[in-house]
Amino acid sequence: MKKINVGIIGFGTVGSGVVKILEGRSSLLSRRSGVSINIKYVCDADLKSKRPVKAKNAILTKDAYKIINDPEIDIVIELMGGIHPAKEFIIAAMKKGKHIVTANKALLAQEGKQIFKVAEECGVDIYFEASAVAGVPIIKALREGFAGDKIEVILGIVNGTCNFILTKMTKDGASFEAALKDAQLKGYAESNPALDINGVDSAHKLVLLTLLSFGRFVKLSDISVEGITDISANDIDYAKDFGYVIKLLAIAKLSGGKLEVRVAPTLLPKDHLLANVWDVYNAVLVRADMAGGVLFNGKGAGSFAAASAVVSDIVDVARNVNSGAVRRLPEYYKNQSDAVLRKISEIESRYYIRFSVIDKPGVLAKISWVLGKHSISIASVVQKERKLAKVVPVVIMTHEAKENELCSALKEIDKLNVIKAKTVAIRVEK
Amino acid sequence: MKKINVGIIGFGTVGSGVVKILEGRSSLLSRRSGVSINIKYVCDADLKSKRPVKAKNAILTKDAYKIINDPEIDIVIELMGGIHPAKEFIIAAMKKGKHIVTANKALLAQEGKQIFKVAEECGVDIYFEASAVAGVPIIKALREGFAGDKIEVILGIVNGTCNFILTKMTKDGASFEAALKDAQLKGYAESNPALDINGVDSAHKLVLLTLLSFGRFVKLSDISVEGITDISANDIDYAKDFGYVIKLLAIAKLSGGKLEVRVAPTLLPKDHLLANVWDVYNAVLVRADMAGGVLFNGKGAGSFAAASAVVSDIVDVARNVNSGAVRRLPEYYKNQSDAVLRKISEIESRYYIRFSVIDKPGVLAKISWVLGKHSISIASVVQKERKLAKVVPVVIMTHEAKENELCSALKEIDKLNVIKAKTVAIRVEK
């Protein structure tokens, strides 16, 4: 049986999970892959900290180039994260003919175009199942499972931290701050949670899902990204009254030759397939023109869920190496679609709008007059009586309207002297 | 670019969908597969009926051996269904070195062991994504996506007809007969719906899901199969009162070195991931020890959903042929587990039990005394007052109990003179 040597760069949470599976299940993995997978090196800047596993037969090193320059290494597994020096390590390894397995979504979203190009030039495989919804083989499904389909829509809940926070706010009535603190206590959120809650982590994953679904490498800067920091408990309550829940969605849609790619908190009807994905769970709903709607739902992160994805990639690449089928799949980034990007101002949507108004006669008339002027038609209104407050919320659900008209209308409305705080608008998805 | 010639046997609903995709998307498929896929033949016993597509460049034939014996054919696509002569065609084609793509779950469930063995001996690929939950790449996911995992449980709603009928009964209060008639009117059920409603179709799919998940080829005769014909509107109502819905589940579980494989109507808590899969939709919940719980949800059947699965298989095999990586995946049936099958009498479960009793004092005492004697402990009881009926239902939810004890208890109870009809027991899944 052929032996495949791997070197792991990054011996943290995910790295430890990968070592545990590769070492603990070597005979099972041999049966499944047809080869013997051997961890030759584990590399980390910190070799002193206690880990839950030992890499018994591996050489521990602080020097990634020991792995990169070893001609016996077949696959380099990059689990260190961050842009530099991960990018340099991966490129150097590919130039030495190593195949790559990585979980580094930020790196691929930012530098993927160059990295995939080098992989092609070097004739090596690069696999990245753990980079989005780690517990679910969604990367493989999008790359291989819909080969006869044109994908029309991708809707994803792809950040577990945000989904946990929104779950706490929705189910327990927690404030954003309390929910975030809880997420940090439980280890679901980093001490600096910015990338999660501002939507950028979701945007990283969306770049990769869009690439695989639409054959189009979208720049991060082309994605309209809104996080969940402005979502208030009020909005969640009002949404509930209308029969909706609020989720942070990563969205990519192709229609009329234009591709729309964005991350934003979104109202979903409470019986929507994605509306009942709670806590740290992630899910992606794919609408393909032949297969129909397909939901993938599972763990987005965690040591073993991510390690499961990394190991399935290692086995996949090992099968390629064993059967001489390296670069069996055509490169994603070259499978370009000619779709133009749709600007966020050009999209159409239904909207949930919350106005903060002075409680006096004629206010609703003023607001609805401005909305009407911009061809925004009202589907329903809720104004609750609040005896003690002088400023009261008026909540409106609109029919389908144009984003640019909505923005103009809200700009105009926010200048009215009856409006006492910035108006909140959240899109509604079917 | 290399040309791959395929021959399609079976020009029915799915065959027409496959022709439509292969002909209509040839350049897209070339980009995705790296080869040019050409339909050289389409074979069907009936060449006269109108189809929604024409196989423009294909040779139409009634003789499958024209395809099987043509040295230019790379892949034979079997979409005729049934055991004979599909089995003979597939085996003859493999012996001529052709790769196989099939949607034939009944054939693989019944004769798969022999067919996979011939594929191995002949060094050809056999792919069957369309054989279960066609719209969802679940076969690929189980075969490749959980390579580092041990799968613990598979729970599937894999028959769209049954799920449609149970949906009608649950949501609209329809009777079984009315719901079945509706399914037939909508084209969801065959005019002879026996294989669907008696659970056998689900068992066919379960054989394949079990093979891929547990490396074990279970005989159909080893699967305990119950259909939905005995489910009454009453049971659905009572289940709802307790907070449950009734679904026909295909179940495979590995625990304590024993593998439990069965098909049965089952109570699921109403917030269970599978409880909200309605109409003709299918879903499979996989619990893997590393990845965690993963739900796959999509269309189970239909011309284009099935064709989508068939085409993704064709592209997969075409990539193998193109990269010289035929038989890149180790054979499923050889990846045997040493788990013993658990007999249905050995399983443990919670139960929903509906007794039909005479409405007089002391009845519940008698029933609960027998249950207690068999170590079956009662979690809750509902007995609704029915003034006009002399026979009333008493519904009990039990705690975890042994199946053999339950059977003994019910045998004893059904002999009591206060019991007026056969007692109904349905298992409850967490």
Interface residues (C-beta under 8 A of the other chain):
Chain A: G17 I21 L22 R25 L28 L29 R31 R32 S33 G34 E129 A134 G135 V136 P137 K140 A141 E144 G145 F146 A147 G148 D149 K150 G215 D271 L273 N276 A283 A288 D289 M290 A291 G292 G293 V294 L295 F296 N297 G298 K299 G302 F304 A305 A307 S308 A309 V310 V311 S312 I314 V315 D316 R319 N320 N322 S323 G324 A325 V326 R327 R328 L329 P330 N335
Chain B: G17 I21 L22 R25 L28 L29 R31 R32 S33 G34 E129 A134 G135 V136 P137 K140 A141 E144 G145 F146 A147 G148 D149 K150 G215 D271 L273 N276 A283 A288 D289 M290 A291 G292 G293 V294 L295 F296 N297 G298 K299 G302 F304 A305 A307 S308 A309 V310 V311 S312 I314 V315 D316 R319 N320 N322 S323 G324 A325 V326 R327 R328 L329 P330 N335
